[in-house]
Amino acid sequence: MPDQASAELDAAGYTQQLDRRLKLRHLLVYGMVFIVPIAPVAVYGFVAHASKGMVPLVYLVGMVAMFFTAMSYKQLSGEFPFSGSVYAYVRRGMNPFLGFIAGWMILADYLLVPAVIYIFVSNWLGGLVPGVPHWVWIVALLSVNTAINVLGVRLQSHAHFVLLALELIALAIFVVLAIRFVFVLGHGTGGFSWAPLYQPGHLSWGFIATATTIAAWSFLGVDAISTLAEESREPRRDIGTATVLTLVVLGALFVLQTWLAALAHPDYTNLDDNLGFFQIARDVGGTALFVLFIVVKALATGVASALASQSAISRILFAMGRDRALPCGGFLSKVNPRFKTPANAIPTKTRIETATAGRYRSRW
């Protein structure tokens, strides 16, 4: 219960400052929007070439490999129900110095994710609206995400539900049209095939290792759920449960959508690395589905995933600042009294270098 969780926080030497209102469903949605249910869309072409068309197998192997990580987080979140994720686990389970190192390592990951996201999304939207400079998209996305994060976890949760619904609707449309394309109209493989999952001649330990590396990238973010421990009503139970459920549910969705894509377009050799899935969407649903997936993918990545990533960053910085593990810890650990969010720890500035090479650099 919330009161018990807050009492445990007090016993650990902290004060309940964040808004403890998230239930299991909120945490599950948070994890899903961070990872993105249609994540394979962005890398399908590349993964298809690397796996000889066995994209569903890649995600199945990746899900099994990441399952052990998810179970580790389930155990640790039950033992240390505090903001900070890996930082808190290592600091309290081992020692503060190693916790500091772990905190910086996870921060490096979470800090790079939004920067890369904004670059990709600005490129996608730039393709649809060539006249708008890329920096305009980046500033707009960053402003929206920062505002939602500052205004509180309740608004953020509502935004997550809406954005997840959009992604699942787009995915459902693709699934229905792909089934019609293959099983009713007889295109692609013309029916069911095991080839996307199993091709004996191409399987090896080297393939499994490569597949795991590729697929694990798509599951990055499942650990971020643990950063919301001090906003969860029952963190010892719900954080770990949401982490495992997110992995299993999204793993199943990844396998489903990539299997149907492979059935609809079995000749992976003529797919573009960056637009492979979008090409297949155009095959099964025409230009309308092609554009829909670009727009939804841009929203899913540029708003939903980046929003969740920005939230995770702020909670880790808040936790490290509260423990004075950072020079400006007092500033980072201040919580907005009205919205109960670590507003000072939310990254709010991005500088864009528009050199000929199109390089971007982010700073605080």
Summary of the structure (lengths in Angstrom):
residues: 364
radius of gyration: 21.0
end to end distance: 36.3
largest distance: 64.5
contacts: 1299
relative contact order: 0.22
helix: 72%
strand: 2%
